[in-house]
Every structure is written in C-alpha cells, then in structure tokens.
Amino acid sequence: MRELLRDYVYALNKAYLSHVAHLPPAERAALPLAGATSVTVAVAAGRELHLIATPEALPTPVGQEVELRDDYAGVSWAVRFYDATVLPALGVVGASADGAGDDPAAIRRVLGVADVVYHLSVSIGGGLTAHHAQHAGVALANQHAAALRDRDSLRHAYAGRAELVEEFAVCERLGMVHAGSLLARAIVGPPVGLVGAVSAAPPEEVAAAIASGDLAAVRRALLAAAPKDPR
C-alpha cells in the first residue's frame, strides 16, 4: 500500500509539473508546487485517505513513521505515512460540515501542518491508479494557474485593496473559509470611513458565494462584481 501511494503521489506531481512546464519561468515559480524546491506529502488515513503537500519540514521520522523520497523536474518530495497507530488523534477526527468525510482542517491540525500546497482526498482501491493521479495533477495545476491569474486580475480591479486581495489568496490556498469570507466582504465594501460601511451588504453574487463556503466560488464572484474599467 505504501508503494502504491508513493507511485500515486509521483504520478500526480509529475503530471502537475509537466503540465506547467511551458509557462514562463516567473509564472511557473508562482505556482505552489512548481515554485517549491522541496515539499513533504503527508498521507494521513482517517475516514478518508488524505494527501497533504506542505513546504514545511516535518521532524525526522521516529518509531513507526515511514518516509520515502522522490523528485521530478527540480522538485523533490518526501512521502510520510500516518494512521491511527502512528497518530492516535487521527482516529477521532470529527466529520466535515456536510458529514461526508473528515474535517480537512482538523486533519491538518493533527499533523501540525499550517501551510498547504495541496490537500486532496482519494479513494482506496480503484481510485489509486496512475491514470487517476495524472488527471488529479493536471486538474490541480489548472486550478492553481486560474487562481493565480484571478488574483492578478483582482489586484488590478480593486485598486487600493491589493493587500486584502493577497490575504484572500492565502486564505483560499489554506482553506481558511471564515477569514477569506471576511476579506471578501472588505474587498467589495464601501470606501473606508463611509457612513454605514460596517453594515453594508456585499453584492448578491458575492454574498451567495460566501454562503456556499467555497472560496474559489467567492474569488470568481469577486471578479464578476469588480468595478468595470471606464476606458
């Protein structure tokens, strides 16, 4: 099973890095995986199987912990394996808001991981083929590239609120839904100091996206609601 998961991570990362190889160097370097030189991919087993890539260095393996190393296209990674026998807290992680699986943020807290390159849930069995991994890697690369382009567009569209846009981008990458929602409200809010600014409601499409809890949808709604260039 460890070798199967190692092969899955290799195929996923290779597909991601190959897919973005044609991009200009600066744009490629801005992508979370392609811009890293070394990452750790924690494979954590709860109700689901989680693949969590982080640029953070984890402590040297001890006891029953196992680490396997690979690299591709200048990016190296260590795959680390965790289940309830290694980290007992994984066995009592609460369910996600929809009750369909684990709470992703809780899984990361158990591992002590804050910065995330990607966090995917995979199915044991037929879902662990190289074919599935390649599709996941390409989809992930496209998502990261789209988020990067949208961030640049948002920074231009909401002139004077670039810092808020940058913070929102970090929240989206790390899955910080509540903080990202507050930042989205601030990005589309009235000018600072305007009477009633605190209670002003965001545009309808932004409010609907915030209610969904999907920060990617919030990002797209912010773009749709952005002030149009008068030129």
Phi and psi in degrees as a GROMACS rama.xvg file:
@    title "Ramachandran Plot"
@    xaxis  label "Phi"
@    yaxis  label "Psi"
@TYPE xy
-62.0653  -43.8135  ARG-2
-65.3129  -36.2553  GLU-3
-63.3183  -43.8629  LEU-4
-69.9962  -36.889  LEU-5
-60.5507  -44.7097  ARG-6
-64.0052  -36.9881  ASP-7
-63.7958  -46.6955  TYR-8
-62.6661  -41.0863  VAL-9
-61.7163  -46.7737  TYR-10
-64.0265  -39.3191  ALA-11
-64.0318  -50.6654  LEU-12
-65.8347  -38.4175  ASN-13
-63.4249  -43.1833  LYS-14
-62.911  -43.124  ALA-15
-59.2169  -53.6547  TYR-16
-67.6048  -35.6624  LEU-17
-68.2273  -37.6574  SER-18
-66.346  -30.5786  HIS-19
-101.744  5.73479  VAL-20
-63.0319  -24.3704  ALA-21
-82.2261  -10.6364  HIS-22
-71.672  154.189  LEU-23
-56.7541  148.461  PRO-24
-52.9133  -43.8598  PRO-25
-65.7586  -40.0145  ALA-26
-68.9048  -39.3879  GLU-27
-64.3786  -40.6466  ARG-28
-67.0935  -22.6707  ALA-29
-80.2248  -11.2221  ALA-30
-79.2122  141.315  LEU-31
-55.9801  -42.8592  PRO-32
-85.9313  -46.699  LEU-33
-64.2928  -28.5076  ALA-34
-84.45  -4.55465  GLY-35
-92.6715  150.596  ALA-36
-98.6799  -27.8092  THR-37
-150.262  133.801  SER-38
-135.683  162.17  VAL-39
-112.245  131.368  THR-40
-108.966  106.101  VAL-41
-86.1564  124.608  ALA-42
-101.177  108.089  VAL-43
-115.433  127.898  ALA-44
-102.188  112.979  ALA-45
-119.591  -130.123  GLY-46
-63.9783  -33.272  ARG-47
-119.534  175.061  GLU-48
-103.176  121.788  LEU-49
-109.546  134.359  HIS-50
-111.004  113.361  LEU-51
-122.35  108.67  ILE-52
-93.7953  132.574  ALA-53
-140.115  144.541  THR-54
-77.7991  -6.97957  PRO-55
-73.3109  141.088  GLU-56
-86.2061  123.047  ALA-57
-86.1646  156.811  LEU-58
-59.5542  159.129  PRO-59
-56.4514  135.955  THR-60
-56.3181  139.118  PRO-61
-133.145  159.225  VAL-62
58.7359  -123.107  GLY-63
-88.8378  2.88961  GLN-64
-68.789  140.663  GLU-65
-124.907  139.976  VAL-66
-131.63  131.87  GLU-67
-125.076  138.055  LEU-68
-114.173  144.804  ARG-69
-148.386  171.101  ASP-70
-156.739  158.723  ASP-71
-162.227  134.54  TYR-72
52.4578  41.6247  ALA-73
84.9679  -2.38809  GLY-74
-111.026  126.923  VAL-75
-110.826  152.866  SER-76
-148.72  152.545  TRP-77
-114.015  128.472  ALA-78
-96.3449  122.166  VAL-79
-115.666  139.911  ARG-80
-113.085  130.574  PHE-81
-136.219  134.041  TYR-82
-140.935  -171.477  ASP-83
-66.2411  -20.9279  ALA-84
-75.5949  -26.6835  THR-85
-91.8719  -45.4814  VAL-86
-124.62  94.1988  LEU-87
-54.9074  -28.3403  PRO-88
-62.8234  -22.3497  ALA-89
-64.4516  -24.035  LEU-90
-77.9254  -10.9243  GLY-91
-124.771  19.3853  VAL-92
-65.9365  136.306  VAL-93
-70.3041  165.892  GLY-94
-79.2461  159.866  ALA-95
-69.2231  170.707  SER-96
-58.6733  -34.7654  ALA-97
-87.7104  -2.24698  ASP-98
74.652  5.90293  GLY-99
-84.6619  -15.7983  ALA-100
-169.061  -157.102  GLY-101
-76.3824  155.249  ASP-102
-75.7887  111.956  ASP-103
-57.5441  -41.813  PRO-104
-63.2437  -36.0847  ALA-105
-67.4808  -38.3603  ALA-106
-60.7645  -43.8164  ILE-107
-66.9551  -35.7673  ARG-108
-65.2199  -39.2162  ARG-109
-60.8242  -39.9919  VAL-110
-77.8248  -17.0299  LEU-111
76.6394  29.19  GLY-112
-105.324  127.374  VAL-113
-109.136  -46.4458  ALA-114
-89.152  129.35  ASP-115
-126.414  129.742  VAL-116
-83.1474  -46.266  VAL-117
-156.271  155.295  TYR-118
-138.902  108.466  HIS-119
-120.302  148.25  LEU-120
-108.312  133.003  SER-121
-126.806  158.937  VAL-122
-96.0481  134.674  SER-123
-73.1841  137.478  ILE-124
109.296  -124.432  GLY-125
-64.0209  -19.3533  GLY-126
-82.4341  -1.28807  GLY-127
-103.721  31.1337  LEU-128
-87.8114  160.728  THR-129
-61.6838  -34.1248  ALA-130
-60.6352  -47.9567  HIS-131
-62.703  -40.3815  HIS-132
-63.0482  -41.0986  ALA-133
-63.831  -43.1042  GLN-134
-62.2626  -42.0677  HIS-135
-64.6434  -39.8706  ALA-136
-65.5954  -43.0501  GLY-137
-66.4863  -43.9456  VAL-138
-61.3893  -41.3183  ALA-139
-64.8314  -42.6169  LEU-140
-61.8026  -42.1284  ALA-141
-64.4667  -40.7014  ASN-142
-62.1578  -44.9855  GLN-143
-65.7044  -41.0331  HIS-144
-65.4772  -40.6761  ALA-145
-64.53  -42.2183  ALA-146
-62.5301  -37.7433  ALA-147
-66.0464  -44.895  LEU-148
-64.7715  -41.8535  ARG-149
-65.1532  -38.1048  ASP-150
-60.2388  -43.0764  ARG-151
-64.3413  -39.9838  ASP-152
-66.2355  -40.2393  SER-153
-65.518  -40.3265  LEU-154
-60.7764  -37.5935  ARG-155
-74.9689  -41.1395  HIS-156
-69.0529  -36.6849  ALA-157
-107.488  65.876  TYR-158
-56.5517  136.919  ALA-159
90.6614  -8.7301  GLY-160
-124.975  30.3242  ARG-161
-61.2047  -36.9645  ALA-162
-65.029  -38.2654  GLU-163
-65.3092  -39.1075  LEU-164
-63.5875  -43.2635  VAL-165
-62.4873  -42.3995  GLU-166
-65.9196  -38.2275  GLU-167
-62.1102  -41.6078  PHE-168
-60.7261  -39.5373  ALA-169
-65.2237  -43.421  VAL-170
-60.1368  -41.5353  CYS-171
-63.4265  -44.4077  GLU-172
-64.1181  -36.2261  ARG-173
-91.8587  -2.66877  LEU-174
73.2073  29.2001  GLY-175
-89.0468  82.5253  MET-176
-64.8221  -47.0393  VAL-177
-66.1693  -45.7234  HIS-178
-64.4384  -40.8925  ALA-179
-63.5121  -37.0948  GLY-180
-65.9438  -41.4743  SER-181
-64.0907  -40.5502  LEU-182
-66.2803  -37.699  LEU-183
-61.3988  -42.3102  ALA-184
-61.6617  -38.1557  ARG-185
-70.5238  -35.883  ALA-186
-63.4802  -41.5751  ILE-187
-95.538  2.20829  VAL-188
-70.5283  170.005  GLY-189
-65.9478  164.913  PRO-190
-55.3157  144.112  PRO-191
-57.6147  133.543  VAL-192
95.3521  -10.4968  GLY-193
-71.9175  134.069  LEU-194
-59.0452  131.956  VAL-195
85.2949  5.52796  GLY-196
-62.4995  -35.3625  ALA-197
-66.0382  -38.51  VAL-198
-94.3051  -4.65438  SER-199
-63.0576  135.564  ALA-200
-85.4305  146.15  ALA-201
-72.611  165.438  PRO-202
-53.753  153.135  PRO-203
-55.7643  -44.131  GLU-204
-67.4839  -33.7868  GLU-205
-70.7671  -42.3212  VAL-206
-60.9476  -40.9057  ALA-207
-65.3249  -40.392  ALA-208
-66.89  -40.74  ALA-209
-60.4566  -42.6218  ILE-210
-62.8051  -27.3728  ALA-211
-74.2718  -21.0849  SER-212
77.0153  9.81635  GLY-213
-103.015  105.439  ASP-214
-69.6042  -25.1753  LEU-215
-65.591  -39.5512  ALA-216
-67.0823  -36.2771  ALA-217
-63.3522  -42.9749  VAL-218
-58.3673  -45.9975  ARG-219
-65.57  -36.3723  ARG-220
-68.2612  -37.2591  ALA-221
-61.3055  -40.1565  LEU-222
-64.1621  -43.8908  LEU-223
-63.4692  -31.9617  ALA-224
-91.3926  -0.626363  ALA-225
-63.6184  145.524  ALA-226
-59.397  137.028  PRO-227
-80.2336  139.88  LYS-228
-65.9115  120.272  ASP-229
-63.1386  -16.5112  PRO-230
